[in-house]
């Protein structure tokens, strides 16, 4: 195992390995989501307000305030 401090993943395409950092993955994911949302709004499939409402709903369902559960 390589211990050069690299934090990310190694992608293999056509037998060629490429290191991709978690920062690069995060940026790529963010740009993809931004492009998708932009197209959905542009094509009038969703309204920006609907997206914000969905984000708020998911946030309230999945993320709660308080202390983490105690470990057994």
N, CA, C, O and CB atoms as a CASP TS submission, in Angstrom:
PFRMAT TS
TARGET T0000
AUTHOR 0000-0000-0000
METHOD Language model
MODEL 1
PARENT N/A
ATOM      1  N   UNK     1       0.845  -1.181   0.000  1.00  0.00           N
ATOM      2  CA  UNK     1       0.000   0.000   0.000  1.00  0.00           C
ATOM      3  C   UNK     1       0.883   1.235   0.000  1.00  0.00           C
ATOM      4  O   UNK     1       1.895   1.273   0.701  1.00  0.00           O
ATOM      5  CB  UNK     1      -0.958   0.004   1.216  1.00  0.00           C
ATOM      6  N   UNK     2       0.518   2.233  -0.768  1.00  0.00           N
ATOM      7  CA  UNK     2       1.276   3.476  -0.885  1.00  0.00           C
ATOM      8  C   UNK     2       0.895   4.399   0.271  1.00  0.00           C
ATOM      9  O   UNK     2      -0.288   4.641   0.510  1.00  0.00           O
ATOM     10  CB  UNK     2       1.012   4.166  -2.260  1.00  0.00           C
ATOM     11  N   UNK     3       1.883   4.908   0.978  1.00  0.00           N
ATOM     12  CA  UNK     3       1.624   5.771   2.124  1.00  0.00           C
ATOM     13  C   UNK     3       2.197   7.162   1.889  1.00  0.00           C
ATOM     14  O   UNK     3       2.895   7.696   2.751  1.00  0.00           O
ATOM     15  CB  UNK     3       2.215   5.163   3.401  1.00  0.00           C
ATOM     16  N   UNK     4       1.912   7.754   0.735  1.00  0.00           N
ATOM     17  CA  UNK     4       2.458   9.073   0.403  1.00  0.00           C
ATOM     18  C   UNK     4       1.578  10.209   0.905  1.00  0.00           C
ATOM     19  O   UNK     4       1.842  11.369   0.586  1.00  0.00           O
ATOM     20  CB  UNK     4       2.639   9.198  -1.095  1.00  0.00           C
ATOM     21  N   UNK     5       0.535   9.910   1.684  1.00  0.00           N
ATOM     22  CA  UNK     5      -0.359  10.930   2.192  1.00  0.00           C
ATOM     23  C   UNK     5      -1.523  11.238   1.267  1.00  0.00           C
ATOM     24  O   UNK     5      -2.346  12.101   1.574  1.00  0.00           O
ATOM     25  CB  UNK     5       0.404  12.169   2.450  1.00  0.00           C
ATOM     26  N   UNK     6      -1.603  10.553   0.154  1.00  0.00           N
ATOM     27  CA  UNK     6      -2.681  10.781  -0.801  1.00  0.00           C
ATOM     28  C   UNK     6      -4.016  10.385  -0.195  1.00  0.00           C
ATOM     29  O   UNK     6      -4.155   9.311   0.390  1.00  0.00           O
ATOM     30  CB  UNK     6      -2.433  10.000  -2.097  1.00  0.00           C
ATOM     31  N   UNK     7      -4.997  11.268  -0.344  1.00  0.00           N
ATOM     32  CA  UNK     7      -6.348  10.975   0.125  1.00  0.00           C
ATOM     33  C   UNK     7      -7.291  11.137  -1.050  1.00  0.00           C
ATOM     34  O   UNK     7      -7.564  12.251  -1.497  1.00  0.00           O
ATOM     35  CB  UNK     7      -6.762  11.904   1.315  1.00  0.00           C
ATOM     36  N   UNK     8      -7.775  10.036  -1.535  1.00  0.00           N
ATOM     37  CA  UNK     8      -8.668  10.056  -2.674  1.00  0.00           C
ATOM     38  C   UNK     8      -8.898   8.644  -3.169  1.00  0.00           C
ATOM     39  O   UNK     8      -8.855   7.684  -2.400  1.00  0.00           O
ATOM     40  CB  UNK     8      -8.108  10.936  -3.791  1.00  0.00           C
ATOM     41  N   UNK     9      -9.139   8.532  -4.449  1.00  0.00           N
ATOM     42  CA  UNK     9      -9.363   7.231  -5.072  1.00  0.00           C
ATOM     43  C   UNK     9      -8.458   7.100  -6.287  1.00  0.00           C
ATOM     44  O   UNK     9      -7.976   8.091  -6.835  1.00  0.00           O
ATOM     45  CB  UNK     9     -10.853   7.048  -5.471  1.00  0.00           C
ATOM     46  N   UNK    10      -8.244   5.880  -6.685  1.00  0.00           N
ATOM     47  CA  UNK    10      -7.499   5.619  -7.903  1.00  0.00           C
ATOM     48  C   UNK    10      -8.473   5.033  -8.911  1.00  0.00           C
ATOM     49  O   UNK    10      -9.097   3.999  -8.671  1.00  0.00           O
ATOM     50  CB  UNK    10      -6.286   4.659  -7.648  1.00  0.00           C
ATOM     51  N   UNK    11      -8.589   5.711 -10.038  1.00  0.00           N
ATOM     52  CA  UNK    11      -9.485   5.274 -11.105  1.00  0.00           C
ATOM     53  C   UNK    11      -8.647   4.588 -12.178  1.00  0.00           C
ATOM     54  O   UNK    11      -7.584   5.077 -12.559  1.00  0.00           O
ATOM     55  CB  UNK    11     -10.294   6.479 -11.703  1.00  0.00           C
ATOM     56  N   UNK    12      -9.138   3.456 -12.655  1.00  0.00           N
ATOM     57  CA  UNK    12      -8.443   2.731 -13.714  1.00  0.00           C
ATOM     58  C   UNK    12      -9.327   2.748 -14.954  1.00  0.00           C
ATOM     59  O   UNK    12     -10.464   2.275 -14.931  1.00  0.00           O
ATOM     60  CB  UNK    12      -8.105   1.263 -13.278  1.00  0.00           C
ATOM     61  N   UNK    13      -8.784   3.302 -16.042  1.00  0.00           N
ATOM     62  CA  UNK    13      -9.511   3.339 -17.312  1.00  0.00           C
ATOM     63  C   UNK    13      -8.551   2.898 -18.395  1.00  0.00           C
ATOM     64  O   UNK    13      -7.469   3.465 -18.549  1.00  0.00           O
ATOM     65  CB  UNK    13     -10.092   4.767 -17.613  1.00  0.00           C
ATOM     66  N   UNK    14      -8.949   1.889 -19.142  1.00  0.00           N
ATOM     67  CA  UNK    14      -8.111   1.322 -20.201  1.00  0.00           C
ATOM     68  C   UNK    14      -6.734   0.920 -19.675  1.00  0.00           C
ATOM     69  O   UNK    14      -5.725   1.078 -20.363  1.00  0.00           O
ATOM     70  CB  UNK    14      -7.959   2.323 -21.347  1.00  0.00           C
ATOM     71  N   UNK    15      -6.705   0.402 -18.454  1.00  0.00           N
ATOM     72  CA  UNK    15      -5.457  -0.072 -17.861  1.00  0.00           C
ATOM     73  C   UNK    15      -4.561   1.028 -17.317  1.00  0.00           C
ATOM     74  O   UNK    15      -3.472   0.740 -16.822  1.00  0.00           O
ATOM     75  CB  UNK    15      -4.703  -0.849 -18.866  1.00  0.00           C
ATOM     76  N   UNK    16      -4.994   2.277 -17.397  1.00  0.00           N
ATOM     77  CA  UNK    16      -4.199   3.399 -16.909  1.00  0.00           C
ATOM     78  C   UNK    16      -4.787   3.880 -15.587  1.00  0.00           C
ATOM     79  O   UNK    16      -5.985   4.147 -15.488  1.00  0.00           O
ATOM     80  CB  UNK    16      -4.157   4.555 -17.953  1.00  0.00           C
ATOM     81  N   UNK    17      -3.925   3.988 -14.570  1.00  0.00           N
ATOM     82  CA  UNK    17      -4.361   4.450 -13.264  1.00  0.00           C
ATOM     83  C   UNK    17      -4.220   5.965 -13.161  1.00  0.00           C
ATOM     84  O   UNK    17      -3.251   6.554 -13.639  1.00  0.00           O
ATOM     85  CB  UNK    17      -3.560   3.760 -12.156  1.00  0.00           C
ATOM     86  N   UNK    18      -5.224   6.582 -12.517  1.00  0.00           N
ATOM     87  CA  UNK    18      -5.165   8.016 -12.284  1.00  0.00           C
ATOM     88  C   UNK    18      -5.644   8.288 -10.868  1.00  0.00           C
ATOM     89  O   UNK    18      -6.697   7.798 -10.460  1.00  0.00           O
ATOM     90  CB  UNK    18      -6.019   8.797 -13.326  1.00  0.00           C
ATOM     91  N   UNK    19      -4.880   9.061 -10.124  1.00  0.00           N
ATOM     92  CA  UNK    19      -5.277   9.442  -8.774  1.00  0.00           C
ATOM     93  C   UNK    19      -6.231  10.629  -8.865  1.00  0.00           C
ATOM     94  O   UNK    19      -5.981  11.598  -9.582  1.00  0.00           O
ATOM     95  CB  UNK    19      -4.033   9.789  -7.897  1.00  0.00           C
ATOM     96  N   UNK    20      -7.327  10.529  -8.123  1.00  0.00           N
ATOM     97  CA  UNK    20      -8.308  11.607  -8.072  1.00  0.00           C
ATOM     98  C   UNK    20      -8.540  11.926  -6.601  1.00  0.00           C
ATOM     99  O   UNK    20      -8.954  11.064  -5.826  1.00  0.00           O
ATOM    100  CB  UNK    20      -9.655  11.213  -8.801  1.00  0.00           C
ATOM    101  N   UNK    21      -8.269  13.174  -6.224  1.00  0.00           N
ATOM    102  CA  UNK    21      -8.414  13.560  -4.823  1.00  0.00           C
ATOM    103  C   UNK    21      -9.883  13.712  -4.451  1.00  0.00           C
ATOM    104  O   UNK    21     -10.748  13.855  -5.315  1.00  0.00           O
ATOM    105  CB  UNK    21      -7.661  14.865  -4.546  1.00  0.00           C
ATOM    106  N   UNK    22     -10.145  13.680  -3.151  1.00  0.00           N
ATOM    107  CA  UNK    22     -11.511  13.884  -2.688  1.00  0.00           C
ATOM    108  C   UNK    22     -11.985  15.295  -3.041  1.00  0.00           C
ATOM    109  O   UNK    22     -13.168  15.494  -3.314  1.00  0.00           O
ATOM    110  CB  UNK    22     -11.609  13.645  -1.168  1.00  0.00           C
ATOM    111  N   UNK    23     -11.085  16.268  -3.040  1.00  0.00           N
ATOM    112  CA  UNK    23     -11.454  17.627  -3.449  1.00  0.00           C
ATOM    113  C   UNK    23     -11.914  17.646  -4.904  1.00  0.00           C
ATOM    114  O   UNK    23     -12.907  18.297  -5.230  1.00  0.00           O
ATOM    115  CB  UNK    23     -10.266  18.592  -3.255  1.00  0.00           C
ATOM    116  N   UNK    24     -11.200  16.939  -5.781  1.00  0.00           N
ATOM    117  CA  UNK    24     -11.582  16.873  -7.195  1.00  0.00           C
ATOM    118  C   UNK    24     -12.933  16.179  -7.361  1.00  0.00           C
ATOM    119  O   UNK    24     -13.765  16.608  -8.160  1.00  0.00           O
ATOM    120  CB  UNK    24     -10.503  16.135  -8.012  1.00  0.00           C
ATOM    121  N   UNK    25     -13.144  15.112  -6.605  1.00  0.00           N
ATOM    122  CA  UNK    25     -14.423  14.400  -6.668  1.00  0.00           C
ATOM    123  C   UNK    25     -15.566  15.291  -6.204  1.00  0.00           C
ATOM    124  O   UNK    25     -16.635  15.303  -6.814  1.00  0.00           O
ATOM    125  CB  UNK    25     -14.371  13.127  -5.816  1.00  0.00           C
ATOM    126  N   UNK    26     -15.347  16.025  -5.141  1.00  0.00           N
ATOM    127  CA  UNK    26     -16.365  16.922  -4.607  1.00  0.00           C
ATOM    128  C   UNK    26     -16.692  18.017  -5.617  1.00  0.00           C
ATOM    129  O   UNK    26     -17.864  18.309  -5.858  1.00  0.00           O
ATOM    130  CB  UNK    26     -15.898  17.540  -3.278  1.00  0.00           C
ATOM    131  N   UNK    27     -15.678  18.615  -6.202  1.00  0.00           N
ATOM    132  CA  UNK    27     -15.891  19.672  -7.192  1.00  0.00           C
ATOM    133  C   UNK    27     -16.638  19.131  -8.410  1.00  0.00           C
ATOM    134  O   UNK    27     -17.557  19.778  -8.912  1.00  0.00           O
ATOM    135  CB  UNK    27     -14.547  20.284  -7.623  1.00  0.00           C
ATOM    136  N   UNK    28     -16.253  17.964  -8.879  1.00  0.00           N
ATOM    137  CA  UNK    28     -16.914  17.351 -10.024  1.00  0.00           C
ATOM    138  C   UNK    28     -18.383  17.074  -9.719  1.00  0.00           C
ATOM    139  O   UNK    28     -19.252  17.332 -10.553  1.00  0.00           O
ATOM    140  CB  UNK    28     -16.201  16.053 -10.422  1.00  0.00           C
ATOM    141  N   UNK    29     -18.660  16.554  -8.533  1.00  0.00           N
ATOM    142  CA  UNK    29     -20.032  16.268  -8.127  1.00  0.00           C
ATOM    143  C   UNK    29     -20.847  17.554  -8.042  1.00  0.00           C
ATOM    144  O   UNK    29     -21.991  17.591  -8.495  1.00  0.00           O
ATOM    145  CB  UNK    29     -20.053  15.535  -6.778  1.00  0.00           C
ATOM    146  N   UNK    30     -20.274  18.603  -7.471  1.00  0.00           N
ATOM    147  CA  UNK    30     -20.963  19.878  -7.343  1.00  0.00           C
ATOM    148  C   UNK    30     -21.285  20.474  -8.705  1.00  0.00           C
ATOM    149  O   UNK    30     -22.394  20.963  -8.918  1.00  0.00           O
ATOM    150  CB  UNK    30     -20.124  20.850  -6.534  1.00  0.00           C
ATOM    151  N   UNK    31     -20.335  20.440  -9.625  1.00  0.00           N
ATOM    152  CA  UNK    31     -20.570  20.987 -10.964  1.00  0.00           C
ATOM    153  C   UNK    31     -21.637  20.182 -11.705  1.00  0.00           C
ATOM    154  O   UNK    31     -22.458  20.753 -12.423  1.00  0.00           O
ATOM    155  CB  UNK    31     -19.263  21.001 -11.774  1.00  0.00           C
ATOM    156  N   UNK    32     -21.627  18.867 -11.535  1.00  0.00           N
ATOM    157  CA  UNK    32     -22.636  18.024 -12.185  1.00  0.00           C
ATOM    158  C   UNK    32     -24.032  18.340 -11.660  1.00  0.00           C
ATOM    159  O   UNK    32     -24.983  18.446 -12.434  1.00  0.00           O
ATOM    160  CB  UNK    32     -22.317  16.536 -11.967  1.00  0.00           C
ATOM    161  N   UNK    33     -24.151  18.492 -10.341  1.00  0.00           N
ATOM    162  CA  UNK    33     -25.440  18.827  -9.751  1.00  0.00           C
ATOM    163  C   UNK    33     -25.908  20.211 -10.189  1.00  0.00           C
ATOM    164  O   UNK    33     -27.088  20.413 -10.477  1.00  0.00           O
ATOM    165  CB  UNK    33     -25.358  18.759  -8.229  1.00  0.00           C
ATOM    166  N   UNK    34     -24.985  21.153 -10.239  1.00  0.00           N
ATOM    167  CA  UNK    34     -25.333  22.507 -10.673  1.00  0.00           C
ATOM    168  C   UNK    34     -25.834  22.505 -12.121  1.00  0.00           C
ATOM    169  O   UNK    34     -26.814  23.178 -12.441  1.00  0.00           O
ATOM    170  CB  UNK    34     -24.115  23.443 -10.534  1.00  0.00           C
ATOM    171  N   UNK    35     -25.165  21.753 -12.988  1.00  0.00           N
ATOM    172  CA  UNK    35     -25.585  21.663 -14.386  1.00  0.00           C
ATOM    173  C   UNK    35     -26.961  21.010 -14.496  1.00  0.00           C
ATOM    174  O   UNK    35     -27.805  21.471 -15.265  1.00  0.00           O
ATOM    175  CB  UNK    35     -24.553  20.870 -15.208  1.00  0.00           C
ATOM    176  N   UNK    36     -27.192  19.952 -13.741  1.00  0.00           N
ATOM    177  CA  UNK    36     -28.480  19.257 -13.770  1.00  0.00           C
ATOM    178  C   UNK    36     -29.610  20.173 -13.312  1.00  0.00           C
ATOM    179  O   UNK    36     -30.648  20.257 -13.968  1.00  0.00           O
ATOM    180  CB  UNK    36     -28.432  18.003 -12.888  1.00  0.00           C
ATOM    181  N   UNK    37     -29.413  20.855 -12.197  1.00  0.00           N
ATOM    182  CA  UNK    37     -30.441  21.761 -11.686  1.00  0.00           C
ATOM    183  C   UNK    37     -30.691  22.893 -12.684  1.00  0.00           C
ATOM    184  O   UNK    37     -31.838  23.266 -12.929  1.00  0.00           O
ATOM    185  CB  UNK    37     -30.027  22.337 -10.310  1.00  0.00           C
ATOM    186  N   UNK    38     -29.633  23.430 -13.251  1.00  0.00           N
ATOM    187  CA  UNK    38     -29.754  24.507 -14.232  1.00  0.00           C
ATOM    188  C   UNK    38     -30.611  24.075 -15.424  1.00  0.00           C
ATOM    189  O   UNK    38     -31.477  24.822 -15.877  1.00  0.00           O
ATOM    190  CB  UNK    38     -28.365  24.947 -14.713  1.00  0.00           C
ATOM    191  N   UNK    39     -30.363  22.879 -15.920  1.00  0.00           N
ATOM    192  CA  UNK    39     -31.152  22.368 -17.045  1.00  0.00           C
ATOM    193  C   UNK    39     -32.607  22.133 -16.659  1.00  0.00           C
ATOM    194  O   UNK    39     -33.512  22.465 -17.425  1.00  0.00           O
ATOM    195  CB  UNK    39     -30.544  21.073 -17.568  1.00  0.00           C
ATOM    196  N   UNK    40     -32.840  21.569 -15.488  1.00  0.00           N
ATOM    197  CA  UNK    40     -34.213  21.316 -15.044  1.00  0.00           C
ATOM    198  C   UNK    40     -35.004  22.615 -14.910  1.00  0.00           C
ATOM    199  O   UNK    40     -36.182  22.664 -15.264  1.00  0.00           O
ATOM    200  CB  UNK    40     -34.210  20.566 -13.708  1.00  0.00           C
ATOM    201  N   UNK    41     -34.363  23.667 -14.401  1.00  0.00           N
ATOM    202  CA  UNK    41     -35.026  24.964 -14.271  1.00  0.00           C
ATOM    203  C   UNK    41     -35.217  25.598 -15.647  1.00  0.00           C
ATOM    204  O   UNK    41     -36.286  26.129 -15.947  1.00  0.00           O
ATOM    205  CB  UNK    41     -34.211  25.904 -13.353  1.00  0.00           C
ATOM    206  N   UNK    42     -34.186  25.543 -16.476  1.00  0.00           N
ATOM    207  CA  UNK    42     -34.253  26.142 -17.808  1.00  0.00           C
ATOM    208  C   UNK    42     -35.364  25.519 -18.648  1.00  0.00           C
ATOM    209  O   UNK    42     -36.048  26.220 -19.394  1.00  0.00           O
ATOM    210  CB  UNK    42     -32.914  25.989 -18.523  1.00  0.00           C
ATOM    211  N   UNK    43     -35.544  24.200 -18.527  1.00  0.00           N
ATOM    212  CA  UNK    43     -36.577  23.498 -19.281  1.00  0.00           C
ATOM    213  C   UNK    43     -37.940  23.549 -18.575  1.00  0.00           C
ATOM    214  O   UNK    43     -38.909  22.934 -19.021  1.00  0.00           O
ATOM    215  CB  UNK    43     -36.160  22.047 -19.502  1.00  0.00           C
ATOM    216  N   UNK    44     -37.989  24.284 -17.481  1.00  0.00           N
ATOM    217  CA  UNK    44     -39.210  24.483 -16.700  1.00  0.00           C
ATOM    218  C   UNK    44     -39.808  23.177 -16.191  1.00  0.00           C
ATOM    219  O   UNK    44     -41.026  23.022 -16.102  1.00  0.00           O
ATOM    220  CB  UNK    44     -40.232  25.212 -17.530  1.00  0.00           C
ATOM    221  N   UNK    45     -38.924  22.249 -15.860  1.00  0.00           N
ATOM    222  CA  UNK    45     -39.354  20.986 -15.267  1.00  0.00           C
ATOM    223  C   UNK    45     -39.563  21.171 -13.767  1.00  0.00           C
ATOM    224  O   UNK    45     -40.476  20.586 -13.183  1.00  0.00           O
ATOM    225  CB  UNK    45     -38.317  19.867 -15.542  1.00  0.00           C
ATOM    226  N   UNK    46     -38.715  21.983 -13.153  1.00  0.00           N
ATOM    227  CA  UNK    46     -38.884  22.345 -11.745  1.00  0.00           C
ATOM    228  C   UNK    46     -38.712  23.853 -11.615  1.00  0.00           C
ATOM    229  O   UNK    46     -38.140  24.518 -12.479  1.00  0.00           O
ATOM    230  CB  UNK    46     -37.864  21.580 -10.831  1.00  0.00           C
ATOM    231  N   UNK    47     -39.226  24.365 -10.506  1.00  0.00           N
ATOM    232  CA  UNK    47     -39.020  25.774 -10.171  1.00  0.00           C
ATOM    233  C   UNK    47     -37.967  25.842  -9.081  1.00  0.00           C
ATOM    234  O   UNK    47     -37.883  24.935  -8.253  1.00  0.00           O
ATOM    235  CB  UNK    47     -40.354  26.464  -9.714  1.00  0.00           C
ATOM    236  N   UNK    48     -37.163  26.895  -9.062  1.00  0.00           N
ATOM    237  CA  UNK    48     -36.135  27.008  -8.009  1.00  0.00           C
ATOM    238  C   UNK    48     -36.722  26.867  -6.601  1.00  0.00           C
ATOM    239  O   UNK    48     -36.090  26.290  -5.716  1.00  0.00           O
ATOM    240  CB  UNK    48     -35.412  28.351  -8.126  1.00  0.00           C
ATOM    241  N   UNK    49     -37.934  27.398  -6.398  1.00  0.00           N
ATOM    242  CA  UNK    49     -38.568  27.299  -5.083  1.00  0.00           C
ATOM    243  C   UNK    49     -38.851  25.845  -4.708  1.00  0.00           C
ATOM    244  O   UNK    49     -38.725  25.465  -3.544  1.00  0.00           O
ATOM    245  CB  UNK    49     -39.868  28.108  -5.061  1.00  0.00           C
ATOM    246  N   UNK    50     -39.237  25.027  -5.704  1.00  0.00           N
ATOM    247  CA  UNK    50     -39.491  23.605  -5.439  1.00  0.00           C
ATOM    248  C   UNK    50     -38.224  22.899  -4.997  1.00  0.00           C
ATOM    249  O   UNK    50     -38.247  22.058  -4.098  1.00  0.00           O
ATOM    250  CB  UNK    50     -40.064  22.919  -6.683  1.00  0.00           C
ATOM    251  N   UNK    51     -37.124  23.248  -5.637  1.00  0.00           N
ATOM    252  CA  UNK    51     -35.839  22.649  -5.258  1.00  0.00           C
ATOM    253  C   UNK    51     -35.477  23.036  -3.834  1.00  0.00           C
ATOM    254  O   UNK    51     -35.081  22.183  -3.040  1.00  0.00           O
ATOM    255  CB  UNK    51     -34.722  23.087  -6.229  1.00  0.00           C
ATOM    256  N   UNK    52     -35.611  24.315  -3.507  1.00  0.00           N
ATOM    257  CA  UNK    52     -35.289  24.765  -2.151  1.00  0.00           C
ATOM    258  C   UNK    52     -36.190  24.094  -1.119  1.00  0.00           C
ATOM    259  O   UNK    52     -35.723  23.713  -0.046  1.00  0.00           O
ATOM    260  CB  UNK    52     -35.419  26.289  -2.049  1.00  0.00           C
ATOM    261  N   UNK    53     -37.470  23.946  -1.433  1.00  0.00           N
ATOM    262  CA  UNK    53     -38.389  23.253  -0.521  1.00  0.00           C
ATOM    263  C   UNK    53     -37.969  21.796  -0.321  1.00  0.00           C
ATOM    264  O   UNK    53     -38.002  21.284   0.798  1.00  0.00           O
ATOM    265  CB  UNK    53     -39.832  23.316  -1.061  1.00  0.00           C
ATOM    266  N   UNK    54     -37.574  21.135  -1.408  1.00  0.00           N
ATOM    267  CA  UNK    54     -37.138  19.733  -1.317  1.00  0.00           C
ATOM    268  C   UNK    54     -35.868  19.619  -0.477  1.00  0.00           C
ATOM    269  O   UNK    54     -35.730  18.696   0.326  1.00  0.00           O
ATOM    270  CB  UNK    54     -36.897  19.144  -2.729  1.00  0.00           C
ATOM    271  N   UNK    55     -34.953  20.546  -0.662  1.00  0.00           N
ATOM    272  CA  UNK    55     -33.705  20.533   0.117  1.00  0.00           C
ATOM    273  C   UNK    55     -34.024  20.716   1.603  1.00  0.00           C
ATOM    274  O   UNK    55     -33.497  20.000   2.454  1.00  0.00           O
ATOM    275  CB  UNK    55     -32.729  21.653  -0.374  1.00  0.00           C
ATOM    276  N   UNK    56     -34.889  21.680   1.900  1.00  0.00           N
ATOM    277  CA  UNK    56     -35.269  21.914   3.302  1.00  0.00           C
ATOM    278  C   UNK    56     -35.938  20.691   3.907  1.00  0.00           C
ATOM    279  O   UNK    56     -35.681  20.338   5.058  1.00  0.00           O
ATOM    280  CB  UNK    56     -36.204  23.120   3.409  1.00  0.00           C
ATOM    281  N   UNK    57     -36.800  20.046   3.124  1.00  0.00           N
ATOM    282  CA  UNK    57     -37.504  18.860   3.610  1.00  0.00           C
ATOM    283  C   UNK    57     -36.532  17.724   3.916  1.00  0.00           C
ATOM    284  O   UNK    57     -36.606  17.098   4.974  1.00  0.00           O
ATOM    285  CB  UNK    57     -38.541  18.400   2.583  1.00  0.00           C
ATOM    286  N   UNK    58     -35.639  17.470   2.998  1.00  0.00           N
ATOM    287  CA  UNK    58     -34.653  16.404   3.205  1.00  0.00           C
ATOM    288  C   UNK    58     -33.765  16.723   4.394  1.00  0.00           C
ATOM    289  O   UNK    58     -33.457  15.851   5.206  1.00  0.00           O
ATOM    290  CB  UNK    58     -33.796  16.202   1.944  1.00  0.00           C
ATOM    291  N   UNK    59     -33.355  17.984   4.490  1.00  0.00           N
ATOM    292  CA  UNK    59     -32.502  18.397   5.610  1.00  0.00           C
ATOM    293  C   UNK    59     -33.203  18.166   6.945  1.00  0.00           C
ATOM    294  O   UNK    59     -32.594  17.662   7.889  1.00  0.00           O
ATOM    295  CB  UNK    59     -32.110  19.879   5.470  1.00  0.00           C
ATOM    296  N   UNK    60     -34.481  18.531   7.027  1.00  0.00           N
ATOM    297  CA  UNK    60     -35.200  18.363   8.293  1.00  0.00           C
ATOM    298  C   UNK    60     -35.444  16.892   8.620  1.00  0.00           C
ATOM    299  O   UNK    60     -35.500  16.521   9.792  1.00  0.00           O
ATOM    300  CB  UNK    60     -36.531  19.105   8.243  1.00  0.00           C
ATOM    301  N   UNK    61     -35.588  16.051   7.594  1.00  0.00           N
ATOM    302  CA  UNK    61     -35.813  14.623   7.821  1.00  0.00           C
ATOM    303  C   UNK    61     -34.538  13.898   8.239  1.00  0.00           C
ATOM    304  O   UNK    61     -34.579  12.993   9.072  1.00  0.00           O
ATOM    305  CB  UNK    61     -36.379  13.979   6.567  1.00  0.00           C
ATOM    306  N   UNK    62     -33.417  14.292   7.666  1.00  0.00           N
ATOM    307  CA  UNK    62     -32.184  13.523   7.857  1.00  0.00           C
ATOM    308  C   UNK    62     -31.220  14.102   8.882  1.00  0.00           C
ATOM    309  O   UNK    62     -30.429  13.374   9.482  1.00  0.00           O
ATOM    310  CB  UNK    62     -31.480  13.402   6.563  1.00  0.00           C
ATOM    311  N   UNK    63     -31.289  15.406   9.079  1.00  0.00           N
ATOM    312  CA  UNK    63     -30.330  16.050   9.965  1.00  0.00           C
ATOM    313  C   UNK    63     -31.069  16.696  11.118  1.00  0.00           C
ATOM    314  O   UNK    63     -31.864  17.619  10.939  1.00  0.00           O
ATOM    315  CB  UNK    63     -29.484  17.093   9.205  1.00  0.00           C
ATOM    316  N   UNK    64     -30.789  16.196  12.286  1.00  0.00           N
ATOM    317  CA  UNK    64     -31.455  16.706  13.471  1.00  0.00           C
ATOM    318  C   UNK    64     -30.414  17.298  14.417  1.00  0.00           C
ATOM    319  O   UNK    64     -29.254  16.889  14.436  1.00  0.00           O
ATOM    320  CB  UNK    64     -32.267  15.589  14.171  1.00  0.00           C
ATOM    321  N   UNK    65     -30.862  18.263  15.190  1.00  0.00           N
ATOM    322  CA  UNK    65     -29.962  18.844  16.186  1.00  0.00           C
ATOM    323  C   UNK    65     -29.909  17.928  17.395  1.00  0.00           C
ATOM    324  O   UNK    65     -30.771  17.070  17.585  1.00  0.00           O
ATOM    325  CB  UNK    65     -30.421  20.272  16.597  1.00  0.00           C
ATOM    326  N   UNK    66     -28.909  18.121  18.184  1.00  0.00           N
ATOM    327  CA  UNK    66     -28.780  17.326  19.401  1.00  0.00           C
ATOM    328  C   UNK    66     -27.479  16.558  19.415  1.00  0.00           C
ATOM    329  O   UNK    66     -26.635  16.701  18.531  1.00  0.00           O
ATOM    330  CB  UNK    66     -29.947  16.368  19.539  1.00  0.00           C
ATOM    331  N   UNK    67     -27.344  15.764  20.413  1.00  0.00           N
ATOM    332  CA  UNK    67     -26.127  14.985  20.596  1.00  0.00           C
ATOM    333  C   UNK    67     -26.196  13.696  19.792  1.00  0.00           C
ATOM    334  O   UNK    67     -27.278  13.164  19.545  1.00  0.00           O
ATOM    335  CB  UNK    67     -25.901  14.677  22.080  1.00  0.00           C
ATOM    336  N   UNK    68     -25.040  13.201  19.390  1.00  0.00           N
ATOM    337  CA  UNK    68     -25.034  11.896  18.698  1.00  0.00           C
ATOM    338  C   UNK    68     -25.439  10.801  19.688  1.00  0.00           C
ATOM    339  O   UNK    68     -25.288  10.967  20.898  1.00  0.00           O
ATOM    340  CB  UNK    68     -23.617  11.586  18.082  1.00  0.00           C
ATOM    341  N   UNK    69     -25.946   9.699  19.179  1.00  0.00           N
ATOM    342  CA  UNK    69     -26.331   8.604  20.087  1.00  0.00           C
ATOM    343  C   UNK    69     -25.142   8.084  20.872  1.00  0.00           C
ATOM    344  O   UNK    69     -24.006   8.094  20.398  1.00  0.00           O
ATOM    345  CB  UNK    69     -26.965   7.458  19.303  1.00  0.00           C
ATOM    346  N   UNK    70     -25.426   7.631  22.076  1.00  0.00           N
ATOM    347  CA  UNK    70     -24.354   7.067  22.907  1.00  0.00           C
ATOM    348  C   UNK    70     -23.924   5.717  22.352  1.00  0.00           C
ATOM    349  O   UNK    70     -24.728   4.931  21.850  1.00  0.00           O
ATOM    350  CB  UNK    70     -24.813   6.921  24.381  1.00  0.00           C
ATOM    351  N   UNK    71     -22.630   5.486  22.463  1.00  0.00           N
ATOM    352  CA  UNK    71     -22.115   4.183  22.000  1.00  0.00           C
ATOM    353  C   UNK    71     -22.417   3.124  23.055  1.00  0.00           C
ATOM    354  O   UNK    71     -22.387   3.407  24.252  1.00  0.00           O
ATOM    355  CB  UNK    71     -20.571   4.250  21.714  1.00  0.00           C
ATOM    356  N   UNK    72     -22.708   1.899  22.605  1.00  0.00           N
ATOM    357  CA  UNK    72     -23.037   0.826  23.560  1.00  0.00           C
ATOM    358  C   UNK    72     -21.856   0.453  24.431  1.00  0.00           C
ATOM    359  O   UNK    72     -21.971  -0.430  25.281  1.00  0.00           O
ATOM    360  CB  UNK    72     -23.525  -0.405  22.821  1.00  0.00           C
TER
END
